[in-house]
Amino acid sequence: MKSKIELSKEKQDVIKGLIKEFFLEERDEEIGDLAAILLMEFILQEVGPVIYNQAIGDCIKSMTEKVDELYGLEI
């Protein structure tokens, strides 16, 4: 089951602007608010959890390495 990633209205507005700016600069294409919002929602729903899970895995690996270092300090 996928958890929904929820962002504040302010963060959504920033991301919407970034998406519109990207399309204009990289593709010389002007997209509207609705297209930007739909793309943002897709990314949050489909890509967001993958990135989130990768970040959690990276944190677990880092913390495990730190705990292993602590065990190495035992006398």
mmCIF file of the N, C-alpha and C atoms, coordinates in Angstrom:
data_MODEL
# 
_entry.id   MODEL 
# 
loop_
_atom_site.group_PDB 
_atom_site.id 
_atom_site.type_symbol 
_atom_site.label_atom_id 
_atom_site.label_alt_id 
_atom_site.label_comp_id 
_atom_site.label_asym_id 
_atom_site.label_entity_id 
_atom_site.label_seq_id 
_atom_site.pdbx_PDB_ins_code 
_atom_site.Cartn_x 
_atom_site.Cartn_y 
_atom_site.Cartn_z 
_atom_site.occupancy 
_atom_site.B_iso_or_equiv 
_atom_site.pdbx_formal_charge 
_atom_site.auth_seq_id 
_atom_site.auth_comp_id 
_atom_site.auth_asym_id 
_atom_site.auth_atom_id 
_atom_site.pdbx_PDB_model_num 
ATOM 1   N N  . MET A 1 1  ? 0.840  -1.185 0.000   1.00 0.00 ? 1  MET A N  1 
ATOM 2   C CA . MET A 1 1  ? 0.000  0.000  0.000   1.00 0.00 ? 1  MET A CA 1 
ATOM 3   C C  . MET A 1 1  ? 0.882  1.245  0.000   1.00 0.00 ? 1  MET A C  1 
ATOM 4   N N  . LYS A 1 2  ? 0.596  2.160  -0.883  1.00 0.00 ? 2  LYS A N  1 
ATOM 5   C CA . LYS A 1 2  ? 1.380  3.383  -0.980  1.00 0.00 ? 2  LYS A CA 1 
ATOM 6   C C  . LYS A 1 2  ? 0.832  4.427  -0.026  1.00 0.00 ? 2  LYS A C  1 
ATOM 7   N N  . SER A 1 3  ? 1.722  5.056  0.707   1.00 0.00 ? 3  SER A N  1 
ATOM 8   C CA . SER A 1 3  ? 1.327  6.174  1.551   1.00 0.00 ? 3  SER A CA 1 
ATOM 9   C C  . SER A 1 3  ? 1.318  7.427  0.705   1.00 0.00 ? 3  SER A C  1 
ATOM 10  N N  . LYS A 1 4  ? 0.368  8.283  0.984   1.00 0.00 ? 4  LYS A N  1 
ATOM 11  C CA . LYS A 1 4  ? 0.284  9.532  0.232   1.00 0.00 ? 4  LYS A CA 1 
ATOM 12  C C  . LYS A 1 4  ? 1.244  10.541 0.843   1.00 0.00 ? 4  LYS A C  1 
ATOM 13  N N  . ILE A 1 5  ? 2.055  11.142 -0.006  1.00 0.00 ? 5  ILE A N  1 
ATOM 14  C CA . ILE A 1 5  ? 2.962  12.194 0.434   1.00 0.00 ? 5  ILE A CA 1 
ATOM 15  C C  . ILE A 1 5  ? 2.192  13.498 0.358   1.00 0.00 ? 5  ILE A C  1 
ATOM 16  N N  . GLU A 1 6  ? 2.047  14.150 1.482   1.00 0.00 ? 6  GLU A N  1 
ATOM 17  C CA . GLU A 1 6  ? 1.286  15.392 1.524   1.00 0.00 ? 6  GLU A CA 1 
ATOM 18  C C  . GLU A 1 6  ? 2.225  16.569 1.738   1.00 0.00 ? 6  GLU A C  1 
ATOM 19  N N  . LEU A 1 7  ? 2.011  17.602 0.943   1.00 0.00 ? 7  LEU A N  1 
ATOM 20  C CA . LEU A 1 7  ? 2.806  18.818 1.039   1.00 0.00 ? 7  LEU A CA 1 
ATOM 21  C C  . LEU A 1 7  ? 1.892  19.996 1.329   1.00 0.00 ? 7  LEU A C  1 
ATOM 22  N N  . SER A 1 8  ? 2.447  20.995 1.987   1.00 0.00 ? 8  SER A N  1 
ATOM 23  C CA . SER A 1 8  ? 1.675  22.209 2.254   1.00 0.00 ? 8  SER A CA 1 
ATOM 24  C C  . SER A 1 8  ? 1.356  22.903 0.930   1.00 0.00 ? 8  SER A C  1 
ATOM 25  N N  . LYS A 1 9  ? 0.359  23.751 0.954   1.00 0.00 ? 9  LYS A N  1 
ATOM 26  C CA . LYS A 1 9  ? -0.031 24.522 -0.236  1.00 0.00 ? 9  LYS A CA 1 
ATOM 27  C C  . LYS A 1 9  ? 1.150  25.337 -0.743  1.00 0.00 ? 9  LYS A C  1 
ATOM 28  N N  . GLU A 1 10 ? 1.923  25.904 0.177   1.00 0.00 ? 10 GLU A N  1 
ATOM 29  C CA . GLU A 1 10 ? 3.072  26.717 -0.208  1.00 0.00 ? 10 GLU A CA 1 
ATOM 30  C C  . GLU A 1 10 ? 4.111  25.882 -0.966  1.00 0.00 ? 10 GLU A C  1 
ATOM 31  N N  . LYS A 1 11 ? 4.398  24.680 -0.462  1.00 0.00 ? 11 LYS A N  1 
ATOM 32  C CA . LYS A 1 11 ? 5.372  23.812 -1.129  1.00 0.00 ? 11 LYS A CA 1 
ATOM 33  C C  . LYS A 1 11 ? 4.845  23.347 -2.481  1.00 0.00 ? 11 LYS A C  1 
ATOM 34  N N  . GLN A 1 12 ? 3.556  23.056 -2.552  1.00 0.00 ? 12 GLN A N  1 
ATOM 35  C CA . GLN A 1 12 ? 2.961  22.664 -3.828  1.00 0.00 ? 12 GLN A CA 1 
ATOM 36  C C  . GLN A 1 12 ? 3.097  23.787 -4.849  1.00 0.00 ? 12 GLN A C  1 
ATOM 37  N N  . ASP A 1 13 ? 2.862  25.016 -4.413  1.00 0.00 ? 13 ASP A N  1 
ATOM 38  C CA . ASP A 1 13 ? 2.977  26.162 -5.317  1.00 0.00 ? 13 ASP A CA 1 
ATOM 39  C C  . ASP A 1 13 ? 4.409  26.326 -5.822  1.00 0.00 ? 13 ASP A C  1 
ATOM 40  N N  . VAL A 1 14 ? 5.376  26.111 -4.935  1.00 0.00 ? 14 VAL A N  1 
ATOM 41  C CA . VAL A 1 14 ? 6.784  26.212 -5.340  1.00 0.00 ? 14 VAL A CA 1 
ATOM 42  C C  . VAL A 1 14 ? 7.107  25.137 -6.379  1.00 0.00 ? 14 VAL A C  1 
ATOM 43  N N  . ILE A 1 15 ? 6.698  23.906 -6.108  1.00 0.00 ? 15 ILE A N  1 
ATOM 44  C CA . ILE A 1 15 ? 6.977  22.803 -7.034  1.00 0.00 ? 15 ILE A CA 1 
ATOM 45  C C  . ILE A 1 15 ? 6.276  23.034 -8.368  1.00 0.00 ? 15 ILE A C  1 
ATOM 46  N N  . LYS A 1 16 ? 5.036  23.488 -8.312  1.00 0.00 ? 16 LYS A N  1 
ATOM 47  C CA . LYS A 1 16 ? 4.293  23.788 -9.540  1.00 0.00 ? 16 LYS A CA 1 
ATOM 48  C C  . LYS A 1 16 ? 5.061  24.810 -10.379 1.00 0.00 ? 16 LYS A C  1 
ATOM 49  N N  . GLY A 1 17 ? 5.570  25.838 -9.733  1.00 0.00 ? 17 GLY A N  1 
ATOM 50  C CA . GLY A 1 17 ? 6.357  26.848 -10.437 1.00 0.00 ? 17 GLY A CA 1 
ATOM 51  C C  . GLY A 1 17 ? 7.635  26.277 -11.029 1.00 0.00 ? 17 GLY A C  1 
ATOM 52  N N  . LEU A 1 18 ? 8.294  25.402 -10.283 1.00 0.00 ? 18 LEU A N  1 
ATOM 53  C CA . LEU A 1 18 ? 9.525  24.773 -10.774 1.00 0.00 ? 18 LEU A CA 1 
ATOM 54  C C  . LEU A 1 18 ? 9.260  23.904 -12.000 1.00 0.00 ? 18 LEU A C  1 
ATOM 55  N N  . ILE A 1 19 ? 8.157  23.178 -11.973 1.00 0.00 ? 19 ILE A N  1 
ATOM 56  C CA . ILE A 1 19 ? 7.800  22.325 -13.113 1.00 0.00 ? 19 ILE A CA 1 
ATOM 57  C C  . ILE A 1 19 ? 7.520  23.181 -14.347 1.00 0.00 ? 19 ILE A C  1 
ATOM 58  N N  . LYS A 1 20 ? 6.753  24.243 -14.160 1.00 0.00 ? 20 LYS A N  1 
ATOM 59  C CA . LYS A 1 20 ? 6.443  25.132 -15.285 1.00 0.00 ? 20 LYS A CA 1 
ATOM 60  C C  . LYS A 1 20 ? 7.716  25.767 -15.843 1.00 0.00 ? 20 LYS A C  1 
ATOM 61  N N  . GLU A 1 21 ? 8.605  26.167 -14.949 1.00 0.00 ? 21 GLU A N  1 
ATOM 62  C CA . GLU A 1 21 ? 9.879  26.766 -15.352 1.00 0.00 ? 21 GLU A CA 1 
ATOM 63  C C  . GLU A 1 21 ? 10.743 25.759 -16.110 1.00 0.00 ? 21 GLU A C  1 
ATOM 64  N N  . PHE A 1 22 ? 10.769 24.514 -15.622 1.00 0.00 ? 22 PHE A N  1 
ATOM 65  C CA . PHE A 1 22 ? 11.532 23.461 -16.290 1.00 0.00 ? 22 PHE A CA 1 
ATOM 66  C C  . PHE A 1 22 ? 11.051 23.266 -17.727 1.00 0.00 ? 22 PHE A C  1 
ATOM 67  N N  . PHE A 1 23 ? 9.748  23.135 -17.899 1.00 0.00 ? 23 PHE A N  1 
ATOM 68  C CA . PHE A 1 23 ? 9.211  22.916 -19.242 1.00 0.00 ? 23 PHE A CA 1 
ATOM 69  C C  . PHE A 1 23 ? 9.528  24.087 -20.165 1.00 0.00 ? 23 PHE A C  1 
ATOM 70  N N  . LEU A 1 24 ? 9.465  25.288 -19.627 1.00 0.00 ? 24 LEU A N  1 
ATOM 71  C CA . LEU A 1 24 ? 9.738  26.464 -20.453 1.00 0.00 ? 24 LEU A CA 1 
ATOM 72  C C  . LEU A 1 24 ? 11.213 26.525 -20.854 1.00 0.00 ? 24 LEU A C  1 
ATOM 73  N N  . GLU A 1 25 ? 12.105 26.286 -19.890 1.00 0.00 ? 25 GLU A N  1 
ATOM 74  C CA . GLU A 1 25 ? 13.540 26.396 -20.158 1.00 0.00 ? 25 GLU A CA 1 
ATOM 75  C C  . GLU A 1 25 ? 14.102 25.211 -20.937 1.00 0.00 ? 25 GLU A C  1 
ATOM 76  N N  . GLU A 1 26 ? 13.678 24.008 -20.589 1.00 0.00 ? 26 GLU A N  1 
ATOM 77  C CA . GLU A 1 26 ? 14.267 22.807 -21.180 1.00 0.00 ? 26 GLU A CA 1 
ATOM 78  C C  . GLU A 1 26 ? 13.564 22.355 -22.453 1.00 0.00 ? 26 GLU A C  1 
ATOM 79  N N  . ARG A 1 27 ? 12.279 22.630 -22.541 1.00 0.00 ? 27 ARG A N  1 
ATOM 80  C CA . ARG A 1 27 ? 11.517 22.123 -23.686 1.00 0.00 ? 27 ARG A CA 1 
ATOM 81  C C  . ARG A 1 27 ? 10.914 23.245 -24.526 1.00 0.00 ? 27 ARG A C  1 
ATOM 82  N N  . ASP A 1 28 ? 11.157 24.488 -24.105 1.00 0.00 ? 28 ASP A N  1 
ATOM 83  C CA . ASP A 1 28 ? 10.583 25.649 -24.784 1.00 0.00 ? 28 ASP A CA 1 
ATOM 84  C C  . ASP A 1 28 ? 9.071  25.464 -24.958 1.00 0.00 ? 28 ASP A C  1 
ATOM 85  N N  . GLU A 1 29 ? 8.462  24.989 -23.870 1.00 0.00 ? 29 GLU A N  1 
ATOM 86  C CA . GLU A 1 29 ? 7.048  24.634 -23.876 1.00 0.00 ? 29 GLU A CA 1 
ATOM 87  C C  . GLU A 1 29 ? 6.390  25.275 -22.657 1.00 0.00 ? 29 GLU A C  1 
ATOM 88  N N  . GLU A 1 30 ? 5.332  26.000 -22.888 1.00 0.00 ? 30 GLU A N  1 
ATOM 89  C CA . GLU A 1 30 ? 4.618  26.618 -21.777 1.00 0.00 ? 30 GLU A CA 1 
ATOM 90  C C  . GLU A 1 30 ? 3.461  25.707 -21.381 1.00 0.00 ? 30 GLU A C  1 
ATOM 91  N N  . ILE A 1 31 ? 3.468  25.268 -20.123 1.00 0.00 ? 31 ILE A N  1 
ATOM 92  C CA . ILE A 1 31 ? 2.360  24.433 -19.654 1.00 0.00 ? 31 ILE A CA 1 
ATOM 93  C C  . ILE A 1 31 ? 1.576  25.212 -18.610 1.00 0.00 ? 31 ILE A C  1 
ATOM 94  N N  . GLY A 1 32 ? 0.333  24.848 -18.456 1.00 0.00 ? 32 GLY A N  1 
ATOM 95  C CA . GLY A 1 32 ? -0.527 25.536 -17.512 1.00 0.00 ? 32 GLY A CA 1 
ATOM 96  C C  . GLY A 1 32 ? -0.441 24.950 -16.116 1.00 0.00 ? 32 GLY A C  1 
ATOM 97  N N  . ASP A 1 33 ? -1.168 25.590 -15.212 1.00 0.00 ? 33 ASP A N  1 
ATOM 98  C CA . ASP A 1 33 ? -1.191 25.140 -13.819 1.00 0.00 ? 33 ASP A CA 1 
ATOM 99  C C  . ASP A 1 33 ? -1.696 23.707 -13.696 1.00 0.00 ? 33 ASP A C  1 
ATOM 100 N N  . LEU A 1 34 ? -2.763 23.374 -14.422 1.00 0.00 ? 34 LEU A N  1 
ATOM 101 C CA . LEU A 1 34 ? -3.342 22.034 -14.304 1.00 0.00 ? 34 LEU A CA 1 
ATOM 102 C C  . LEU A 1 34 ? -2.336 20.961 -14.717 1.00 0.00 ? 34 LEU A C  1 
ATOM 103 N N  . ALA A 1 35 ? -1.660 21.160 -15.832 1.00 0.00 ? 35 ALA A N  1 
ATOM 104 C CA . ALA A 1 35 ? -0.662 20.184 -16.289 1.00 0.00 ? 35 ALA A CA 1 
ATOM 105 C C  . ALA A 1 35 ? 0.464  20.043 -15.269 1.00 0.00 ? 35 ALA A C  1 
ATOM 106 N N  . ALA A 1 36 ? 0.911  21.163 -14.716 1.00 0.00 ? 36 ALA A N  1 
ATOM 107 C CA . ALA A 1 36 ? 1.991  21.125 -13.719 1.00 0.00 ? 36 ALA A CA 1 
ATOM 108 C C  . ALA A 1 36 ? 1.533  20.408 -12.455 1.00 0.00 ? 36 ALA A C  1 
ATOM 109 N N  . ILE A 1 37 ? 0.306  20.664 -12.034 1.00 0.00 ? 37 ILE A N  1 
ATOM 110 C CA . ILE A 1 37 ? -0.232 20.019 -10.829 1.00 0.00 ? 37 ILE A CA 1 
ATOM 111 C C  . ILE A 1 37 ? -0.376 18.518 -11.051 1.00 0.00 ? 37 ILE A C  1 
ATOM 112 N N  . LEU A 1 38 ? -0.890 18.122 -12.210 1.00 0.00 ? 38 LEU A N  1 
ATOM 113 C CA . LEU A 1 38 ? -1.050 16.694 -12.498 1.00 0.00 ? 38 LEU A CA 1 
ATOM 114 C C  . LEU A 1 38 ? 0.296  15.978 -12.537 1.00 0.00 ? 38 LEU A C  1 
ATOM 115 N N  . LEU A 1 39 ? 1.299  16.611 -13.125 1.00 0.00 ? 39 LEU A N  1 
ATOM 116 C CA . LEU A 1 39 ? 2.639  16.018 -13.150 1.00 0.00 ? 39 LEU A CA 1 
ATOM 117 C C  . LEU A 1 39 ? 3.201  15.912 -11.736 1.00 0.00 ? 39 LEU A C  1 
ATOM 118 N N  . MET A 1 40 ? 3.021  16.964 -10.936 1.00 0.00 ? 40 MET A N  1 
ATOM 119 C CA . MET A 1 40 ? 3.493  16.948 -9.556  1.00 0.00 ? 40 MET A CA 1 
ATOM 120 C C  . MET A 1 40 ? 2.818  15.819 -8.775  1.00 0.00 ? 40 MET A C  1 
ATOM 121 N N  . GLU A 1 41 ? 1.512  15.659 -8.930  1.00 0.00 ? 41 GLU A N  1 
ATOM 122 C CA . GLU A 1 41 ? 0.792  14.605 -8.215  1.00 0.00 ? 41 GLU A CA 1 
ATOM 123 C C  . GLU A 1 41 ? 1.272  13.223 -8.643  1.00 0.00 ? 41 GLU A C  1 
ATOM 124 N N  . PHE A 1 42 ? 1.536  13.054 -9.934  1.00 0.00 ? 42 PHE A N  1 
ATOM 125 C CA . PHE A 1 42 ? 2.066  11.779 -10.421 1.00 0.00 ? 42 PHE A CA 1 
ATOM 126 C C  . PHE A 1 42 ? 3.425  11.484 -9.792  1.00 0.00 ? 42 PHE A C  1 
ATOM 127 N N  . ILE A 1 43 ? 4.297  12.475 -9.806  1.00 0.00 ? 43 ILE A N  1 
ATOM 128 C CA . ILE A 1 43 ? 5.635  12.294 -9.234  1.00 0.00 ? 43 ILE A CA 1 
ATOM 129 C C  . ILE A 1 43 ? 5.540  11.961 -7.749  1.00 0.00 ? 43 ILE A C  1 
ATOM 130 N N  . LEU A 1 44 ? 4.702  12.682 -7.027  1.00 0.00 ? 44 LEU A N  1 
ATOM 131 C CA . LEU A 1 44 ? 4.559  12.426 -5.590  1.00 0.00 ? 44 LEU A CA 1 
ATOM 132 C C  . LEU A 1 44 ? 4.020  11.026 -5.325  1.00 0.00 ? 44 LEU A C  1 
ATOM 133 N N  . GLN A 1 45 ? 3.076  10.579 -6.150  1.00 0.00 ? 45 GLN A N  1 
ATOM 134 C CA . GLN A 1 45 ? 2.450  9.281  -5.921  1.00 0.00 ? 45 GLN A CA 1 
ATOM 135 C C  . GLN A 1 45 ? 3.325  8.119  -6.382  1.00 0.00 ? 45 GLN A C  1 
ATOM 136 N N  . GLU A 1 46 ? 3.964  8.267  -7.527  1.00 0.00 ? 46 GLU A N  1 
ATOM 137 C CA . GLU A 1 46 ? 4.684  7.144  -8.122  1.00 0.00 ? 46 GLU A CA 1 
ATOM 138 C C  . GLU A 1 46 ? 6.190  7.163  -7.861  1.00 0.00 ? 46 GLU A C  1 
ATOM 139 N N  . VAL A 1 47 ? 6.798  8.326  -7.893  1.00 0.00 ? 47 VAL A N  1 
ATOM 140 C CA . VAL A 1 47 ? 8.248  8.433  -7.749  1.00 0.00 ? 47 VAL A CA 1 
ATOM 141 C C  . VAL A 1 47 ? 8.640  8.732  -6.304  1.00 0.00 ? 47 VAL A C  1 
ATOM 142 N N  . GLY A 1 48 ? 7.842  9.527  -5.636  1.00 0.00 ? 48 GLY A N  1 
ATOM 143 C CA . GLY A 1 48 ? 8.132  9.929  -4.261  1.00 0.00 ? 48 GLY A CA 1 
ATOM 144 C C  . GLY A 1 48 ? 8.425  8.765  -3.326  1.00 0.00 ? 48 GLY A C  1 
ATOM 145 N N  . PRO A 1 49 ? 7.564  7.730  -3.306  1.00 0.00 ? 49 PRO A N  1 
ATOM 146 C CA . PRO A 1 49 ? 7.832  6.604  -2.405  1.00 0.00 ? 49 PRO A CA 1 
ATOM 147 C C  . PRO A 1 49 ? 9.142  5.878  -2.704  1.00 0.00 ? 49 PRO A C  1 
ATOM 148 N N  . VAL A 1 50 ? 9.523  5.804  -3.965  1.00 0.00 ? 50 VAL A N  1 
ATOM 149 C CA . VAL A 1 50 ? 10.788 5.146  -4.330  1.00 0.00 ? 50 VAL A CA 1 
ATOM 150 C C  . VAL A 1 50 ? 11.962 5.932  -3.752  1.00 0.00 ? 50 VAL A C  1 
ATOM 151 N N  . ILE A 1 51 ? 11.924 7.247  -3.915  1.00 0.00 ? 51 ILE A N  1 
ATOM 152 C CA . ILE A 1 51 ? 12.991 8.102  -3.386  1.00 0.00 ? 51 ILE A CA 1 
ATOM 153 C C  . ILE A 1 51 ? 12.999 8.054  -1.861  1.00 0.00 ? 51 ILE A C  1 
ATOM 154 N N  . TYR A 1 52 ? 11.822 8.093  -1.262  1.00 0.00 ? 52 TYR A N  1 
ATOM 155 C CA . TYR A 1 52 ? 11.702 8.039  0.199   1.00 0.00 ? 52 TYR A CA 1 
ATOM 156 C C  . TYR A 1 52 ? 12.304 6.736  0.734   1.00 0.00 ? 52 TYR A C  1 
ATOM 157 N N  . ASN A 1 53 ? 11.934 5.623  0.116   1.00 0.00 ? 53 ASN A N  1 
ATOM 158 C CA . ASN A 1 53 ? 12.447 4.331  0.578   1.00 0.00 ? 53 ASN A CA 1 
ATOM 159 C C  . ASN A 1 53 ? 13.961 4.235  0.411   1.00 0.00 ? 53 ASN A C  1 
ATOM 160 N N  . GLN A 1 54 ? 14.484 4.801  -0.662  1.00 0.00 ? 54 GLN A N  1 
ATOM 161 C CA . GLN A 1 54 ? 15.936 4.821  -0.855  1.00 0.00 ? 54 GLN A CA 1 
ATOM 162 C C  . GLN A 1 54 ? 16.601 5.628  0.258   1.00 0.00 ? 54 GLN A C  1 
ATOM 163 N N  . ALA A 1 55 ? 16.014 6.767  0.596   1.00 0.00 ? 55 ALA A N  1 
ATOM 164 C CA . ALA A 1 55 ? 16.568 7.607  1.667   1.00 0.00 ? 55 ALA A CA 1 
ATOM 165 C C  . ALA A 1 55 ? 16.544 6.870  3.003   1.00 0.00 ? 55 ALA A C  1 
ATOM 166 N N  . ILE A 1 56 ? 15.458 6.164  3.281   1.00 0.00 ? 56 ILE A N  1 
ATOM 167 C CA . ILE A 1 56 ? 15.368 5.385  4.524   1.00 0.00 ? 56 ILE A CA 1 
ATOM 168 C C  . ILE A 1 56 ? 16.447 4.302  4.537   1.00 0.00 ? 56 ILE A C  1 
ATOM 169 N N  . GLY A 1 57 ? 16.612 3.606  3.421   1.00 0.00 ? 57 GLY A N  1 
ATOM 170 C CA . GLY A 1 57 ? 17.655 2.581  3.325   1.00 0.00 ? 57 GLY A CA 1 
ATOM 171 C C  . GLY A 1 57 ? 19.042 3.157  3.537   1.00 0.00 ? 57 GLY A C  1 
ATOM 172 N N  . ASP A 1 58 ? 19.293 4.327  2.956   1.00 0.00 ? 58 ASP A N  1 
ATOM 173 C CA . ASP A 1 58 ? 20.587 4.984  3.141   1.00 0.00 ? 58 ASP A CA 1 
ATOM 174 C C  . ASP A 1 58 ? 20.814 5.348  4.606   1.00 0.00 ? 58 ASP A C  1 
ATOM 175 N N  . CYS A 1 59 ? 19.770 5.823  5.273   1.00 0.00 ? 59 CYS A N  1 
ATOM 176 C CA . CYS A 1 59 ? 19.882 6.171  6.701   1.00 0.00 ? 59 CYS A CA 1 
ATOM 177 C C  . CYS A 1 59 ? 20.157 4.935  7.546   1.00 0.00 ? 59 CYS A C  1 
ATOM 178 N N  . ILE A 1 60 ? 19.462 3.851  7.243   1.00 0.00 ? 60 ILE A N  1 
ATOM 179 C CA . ILE A 1 60 ? 19.670 2.604  7.989   1.00 0.00 ? 60 ILE A CA 1 
ATOM 180 C C  . ILE A 1 60 ? 21.113 2.134  7.821   1.00 0.00 ? 60 ILE A C  1 
ATOM 181 N N  . LYS A 1 61 ? 21.610 2.180  6.588   1.00 0.00 ? 61 LYS A N  1 
ATOM 182 C CA . LYS A 1 61 ? 22.995 1.762  6.333   1.00 0.00 ? 61 LYS A CA 1 
ATOM 183 C C  . LYS A 1 61 ? 23.970 2.632  7.115   1.00 0.00 ? 61 LYS A C  1 
ATOM 184 N N  . SER A 1 62 ? 23.765 3.933  7.074   1.00 0.00 ? 62 SER A N  1 
ATOM 185 C CA . SER A 1 62 ? 24.653 4.863  7.775   1.00 0.00 ? 62 SER A CA 1 
ATOM 186 C C  . SER A 1 62 ? 24.612 4.632  9.280   1.00 0.00 ? 62 SER A C  1 
ATOM 187 N N  . MET A 1 63 ? 23.414 4.459  9.824   1.00 0.00 ? 63 MET A N  1 
ATOM 188 C CA . MET A 1 63 ? 23.289 4.242  11.268  1.00 0.00 ? 63 MET A CA 1 
ATOM 189 C C  . MET A 1 63 ? 23.908 2.908  11.675  1.00 0.00 ? 63 MET A C  1 
ATOM 190 N N  . THR A 1 64 ? 23.736 1.886  10.846  1.00 0.00 ? 64 THR A N  1 
ATOM 191 C CA . THR A 1 64 ? 24.331 0.584  11.138  1.00 0.00 ? 64 THR A CA 1 
ATOM 192 C C  . THR A 1 64 ? 25.852 0.692  11.192  1.00 0.00 ? 64 THR A C  1 
ATOM 193 N N  . GLU A 1 65 ? 26.425 1.433  10.247  1.00 0.00 ? 65 GLU A N  1 
ATOM 194 C CA . GLU A 1 65 ? 27.879 1.635  10.249  1.00 0.00 ? 65 GLU A CA 1 
ATOM 195 C C  . GLU A 1 65 ? 28.331 2.359  11.515  1.00 0.00 ? 65 GLU A C  1 
ATOM 196 N N  . LYS A 1 66 ? 27.564 3.350  11.957  1.00 0.00 ? 66 LYS A N  1 
ATOM 197 C CA . LYS A 1 66 ? 27.918 4.098  13.173  1.00 0.00 ? 66 LYS A CA 1 
ATOM 198 C C  . LYS A 1 66 ? 27.820 3.205  14.404  1.00 0.00 ? 66 LYS A C  1 
ATOM 199 N N  . VAL A 1 67 ? 26.786 2.364  14.468  1.00 0.00 ? 67 VAL A N  1 
ATOM 200 C CA . VAL A 1 67 ? 26.639 1.445  15.605  1.00 0.00 ? 67 VAL A CA 1 
ATOM 201 C C  . VAL A 1 67 ? 27.794 0.449  15.610  1.00 0.00 ? 67 VAL A C  1 
ATOM 202 N N  . ASP A 1 68 ? 28.178 -0.037 14.431  1.00 0.00 ? 68 ASP A N  1 
ATOM 203 C CA . ASP A 1 68 ? 29.320 -0.950 14.348  1.00 0.00 ? 68 ASP A CA 1 
ATOM 204 C C  . ASP A 1 68 ? 30.593 -0.280 14.857  1.00 0.00 ? 68 ASP A C  1 
ATOM 205 N N  . GLU A 1 69 ? 30.755 1.013  14.561  1.00 0.00 ? 69 GLU A N  1 
ATOM 206 C CA . GLU A 1 69 ? 31.912 1.756  15.068  1.00 0.00 ? 69 GLU A CA 1 
ATOM 207 C C  . GLU A 1 69 ? 31.885 1.811  16.594  1.00 0.00 ? 69 GLU A C  1 
ATOM 208 N N  . LEU A 1 70 ? 30.703 1.973  17.167  1.00 0.00 ? 70 LEU A N  1 
ATOM 209 C CA . LEU A 1 70 ? 30.590 2.008  18.632  1.00 0.00 ? 70 LEU A CA 1 
ATOM 210 C C  . LEU A 1 70 ? 31.004 0.675  19.242  1.00 0.00 ? 70 LEU A C  1 
ATOM 211 N N  . TYR A 1 71 ? 30.582 -0.432 18.619  1.00 0.00 ? 71 TYR A N  1 
ATOM 212 C CA . TYR A 1 71 ? 30.992 -1.744 19.119  1.00 0.00 ? 71 TYR A CA 1 
ATOM 213 C C  . TYR A 1 71 ? 32.513 -1.888 19.069  1.00 0.00 ? 71 TYR A C  1 
ATOM 214 N N  . GLY A 1 72 ? 33.143 -1.262 18.106  1.00 0.00 ? 72 GLY A N  1 
ATOM 215 C CA . GLY A 1 72 ? 34.594 -1.314 17.987  1.00 0.00 ? 72 GLY A CA 1 
ATOM 216 C C  . GLY A 1 72 ? 35.310 -0.569 19.102  1.00 0.00 ? 72 GLY A C  1 
ATOM 217 N N  . LEU A 1 73 ? 34.596 0.291  19.818  1.00 0.00 ? 73 LEU A N  1 
ATOM 218 C CA . LEU A 1 73 ? 35.192 1.054  20.916  1.00 0.00 ? 73 LEU A CA 1 
ATOM 219 C C  . LEU A 1 73 ? 35.166 0.297  22.241  1.00 0.00 ? 73 LEU A C  1 
ATOM 220 N N  . GLU A 1 74 ? 34.489 -0.854 22.256  1.00 0.00 ? 74 GLU A N  1 
ATOM 221 C CA . GLU A 1 74 ? 34.419 -1.629 23.500  1.00 0.00 ? 74 GLU A CA 1 
ATOM 222 C C  . GLU A 1 74 ? 35.814 -2.072 23.938  1.00 0.00 ? 74 GLU A C  1 
ATOM 223 N N  . ILE A 1 75 ? 35.981 -2.142 25.249  1.00 0.00 ? 75 ILE A N  1 
ATOM 224 C CA . ILE A 1 75 ? 37.261 -2.566 25.828  1.00 0.00 ? 75 ILE A CA 1 
ATOM 225 C C  . ILE A 1 75 ? 37.173 -4.019 26.234  1.00 0.00 ? 75 ILE A C  1 
# 
